[in-house]
């Protein structure tokens, strides 16, 4: 087990803490494995004690005794409120509009919140082939809003044009004559700050930066002409209490913290 020095905050810890705070007023979260799991479990111990976590494997109201390593990990079934079939999960829970926040990750994102998790480079001869959609399309289309956590903030990941659109947001879907239920991506949490949009018709804009980061640095690291809010807040750094909970209670075995 790797021990993190008390005064050092890793990228995973920073992203998890900041993302957890965004769940303060939310009730149901469709969470993926990894940083979304860290964030939701920390939120349960801090700002959202009644939060209900739903996993793509059909588990609703999960209460894992320790962090699951996959969505099929038995630990998320023990003590859960319900385990549903795939048709019930996607047809009733997601399409029924019962998810407040869908937590997603991506290799690329554009100014409208469209996501790429399929290929980097040319489709026929890609530089990198990625896992693909999974349930991300349904999560994007049917959650009231979507949060995206991005480990890297650079022009390749925050790009003006996606190499491939795996998961279209509502703006792109509407252009194809499809009306999704939700607002699409409303929050993007990165190592540099927070980008946000209200919903359809709005581009992502910079609303907050981490201590020591400037708006100019974020714009330089973004592959489009990023809009900046009139007032850009500074994100409070992770507190000692948040870090202690994350390191000692949420992920003491460093399943995802690194």
C-alpha positions in Angstrom: 0.0 0.0 0.0 1.4 3.4 -1.0 1.3 6.0 1.8 0.8 9.6 0.7 2.7 12.2 2.6 0.3 14.3 4.8 1.1 17.6 3.1 0.8 16.1 -0.5 -2.5 16.1 -2.4 -2.5 13.8 -5.4 -4.5 14.5 -8.6 -6.9 11.7 -7.8 -7.5 13.1 -4.3 -8.1 16.6 -5.6 -10.5 15.5 -8.3 -12.4 13.2 -5.9 -12.8 15.9 -3.2 -13.9 18.6 -5.6 -16.3 16.3 -7.4 -17.8 15.1 -4.1 -18.7 18.6 -3.1 -20.7 19.0 -6.3 -23.1 16.3 -5.1 -24.3 18.3 -2.1 -27.9 18.8 -3.3 -28.2 15.7 -5.4 -30.1 12.5 -4.4 -29.5 9.8 -7.0 -26.2 9.2 -8.8 -25.4 6.8 -11.7 -21.7 6.2 -10.8 -18.9 4.6 -12.8 -16.0 2.8 -11.3 -12.9 4.8 -10.3 -13.0 8.5 -9.5 -16.9 8.7 -9.6 -16.9 6.0 -7.0 -14.4 7.8 -4.8 -16.4 11.0 -5.1 -19.8 9.5 -4.3 -18.5 7.5 -1.3 -16.9 10.7 0.1 -20.1 12.7 -0.5 -22.0 10.0 1.5 -19.7 10.7 4.4 -19.8 14.5 4.1 -22.3 16.6 2.1 -24.8 14.0 0.9 -25.4 11.3 3.6 -28.6 10.1 1.9 -27.3 9.8 -1.6 -28.4 6.8 -3.5 -25.7 5.2 -5.8 -26.7 3.3 -8.9 -24.3 1.1 -10.8 -24.4 0.0 -14.4 -24.6 -3.7 -13.4 -28.1 -3.1 -12.1 -27.4 -2.4 -8.4 -29.5 0.4 -6.9 -28.9 1.9 -3.5 -25.5 0.3 -3.1 -23.9 0.2 0.4 -20.5 -1.4 -0.2 -18.5 -2.3 2.8 -15.4 -1.3 0.8 -14.7 0.0 -2.7 -15.7 -2.2 -5.6 -13.0 -2.9 -8.1 -15.5 -3.5 -11.0 -19.2 -2.9 -11.5 -19.6 -6.7 -11.2 -17.8 -6.8 -7.8 -20.0 -8.7 -5.3 -19.4 -6.1 -2.6 -21.8 -3.7 -4.3 -24.6 -6.3 -4.1 -24.4 -7.0 -0.4 -26.7 -4.7 1.4 -28.0 -3.0 -1.7 -31.6 -1.7 -1.9 -32.2 -3.6 -5.2 -30.6 -5.5 -8.0 -32.3 -5.0 -11.4 -32.1 -6.6 -14.8 -30.5 -4.5 -17.6 -33.9 -3.8 -19.2 -35.3 -2.6 -15.9 -32.3 -0.5 -15.1 -32.1 1.2 -18.4 -35.8 1.2 -19.3 -37.3 2.1 -16.0 -34.6 3.8 -13.9 -32.6 5.8 -16.5 -35.3 6.3 -19.1 -37.8 6.9 -16.4 -35.9 10.1 -15.4 -34.9 8.9 -11.9 -31.2 9.8 -12.0 -30.1 13.3 -10.8 -26.5 13.0 -11.8 -24.7 10.7 -14.2 -20.9 10.6 -13.5 -18.9 10.0 -16.7 -15.2 10.0 -17.7 -13.8 10.6 -21.2 -10.7 10.7 -23.3 -11.9 13.8 -25.1 -14.6 16.5 -24.6 -15.6 19.5 -26.7 -17.1 22.8 -25.9 -20.7 21.4 -25.9 -20.0 18.5 -23.6 -19.9 15.8 -26.3 -17.6 12.9 -25.3 -15.2 10.6 -27.0 -14.3 7.2 -25.4 -13.8 5.2 -28.7 -10.6 6.1 -30.6 -7.8 8.7 -30.6 -6.8 9.4 -34.2 -8.4 8.1 -37.4 -11.2 5.6 -37.0 -9.7 3.1 -39.5 -6.2 3.3 -38.1 -6.4 4.9 -34.6 -3.4 5.8 -32.4 -5.3 4.4 -29.4 -8.5 2.3 -29.3 -10.6 2.9 -26.2 -13.4 0.9 -24.5 -16.3 2.6 -26.2 -19.6 3.7 -24.9 -20.8 1.2 -22.3 -23.9 2.8 -21.0 -22.7 6.4 -21.4 -25.1 7.2 -24.2 -28.1 6.3 -22.1 -26.6 8.1 -19.0 -26.1 11.3 -21.1 -29.5 11.2 -22.6 -31.5 10.4 -19.5 -29.8 11.8 -16.4 -31.0 15.2 -15.4 -27.4 16.4 -15.6 -24.0 14.9 -16.2 -20.7 15.5 -14.4 -17.4 14.6 -16.1 -14.2 14.1 -14.3 -11.1 14.5 -16.5 -7.6 13.6 -15.2 -5.9 15.6 -18.0 -6.6 19.1 -19.0 -4.8 19.8 -22.3 -5.7 20.7 -25.9 -5.7 17.0 -26.9 -8.4 16.1 -24.3 -10.3 19.4 -24.4 -10.5 19.6 -28.1 -12.3 21.8 -30.7 -13.2 18.7 -32.7 -13.6 15.2 -31.3 -11.7 12.4 -33.1 -14.9 10.5 -32.7 -18.2 11.3 -30.9 -19.1 8.3 -28.7 -21.6 10.1 -26.5 -23.5 13.1 -28.0 -24.8 15.7 -25.6 -28.3 17.2 -26.1 -27.2 20.0 -28.5 -25.8 17.5 -31.0 -28.7 15.1 -30.5 -31.2 17.9 -31.1 -29.4 18.6 -34.4 -30.3 15.0 -35.4 -33.9 15.5 -34.4 -33.6 13.6 -31.1 -34.7 15.3 -27.8 -32.9 13.9 -24.7 -34.5 14.2 -21.3 -31.6 15.8 -19.5 -29.4 18.9 -19.7 -26.2 17.0 -20.7 -22.9 17.9 -19.2 -23.2 20.7 -16.6 -19.9 20.2 -14.7 -16.4 19.2 -15.8 -13.9 18.8 -12.9 -10.3 18.9 -14.0 -6.8 19.3 -12.5 -7.0 23.0 -13.3 -10.5 23.9 -12.3 -14.2 23.6 -13.0 -16.0 24.2 -16.3 -19.8 24.5 -16.3 -22.8 25.1 -18.4 -26.5 25.3 -17.6 -27.8 23.1 -20.5 -28.8 23.2 -24.1 -27.5 26.1 -26.1 -24.6 27.0 -23.8 -20.9 26.3 -24.2 -18.8 25.1 -21.3 -17.1 28.1 -19.6 -14.5 28.4 -16.9 -16.2 29.2 -13.5 -13.5 28.2 -11.0 -9.7 27.5 -10.8 -7.7 25.6 -8.2 -5.3 27.7 -6.0 -2.3 28.9 -8.0 -4.0 28.4 -11.4 -4.9 31.3 -13.6 -7.7 31.6 -16.1 -5.0 32.3 -18.8 -3.4 28.9 -18.0 -6.8 27.1 -18.4 -7.5 28.8 -21.7 -4.0 27.9 -23.0 -4.7 24.2 -22.0 -8.0 24.2 -23.8 -8.3 23.4 -27.5 -11.1 25.9 -28.2 -11.6 29.6 -27.4 -12.8 28.9 -23.8 -15.2 31.4 -22.4 -14.6 32.7 -18.9 -17.2 33.6 -16.4 -17.3 37.3 -15.2 -16.3 36.1 -11.8 -14.0 33.1 -11.6 -13.9 31.6 -8.1 -11.0 29.8 -6.5 -11.8 26.3 -5.4 -11.1 25.7 -1.7 -8.3 23.1 -1.4 -9.2 19.7 0.1 -9.4 20.0 3.9 -7.6 17.8 6.3 -10.9 16.2 7.3 -11.9 15.4 3.6 -8.4 13.9 2.9 -8.5 11.9 6.1 -11.9 10.4 5.2 -10.8 9.7 1.6 -7.5 8.1 2.6 -8.6 6.2 5.8 -12.3 5.4 5.3 -13.1 5.5 1.6 -10.0 4.0 0.0 -7.5 2.9 2.6 -6.2 0.1 0.3 -5.5 2.6 -2.5 -7.8 0.8 -5.0 -8.2 4.1 -7.0 -6.2 6.7 -5.1 -2.8 7.2 -6.7 
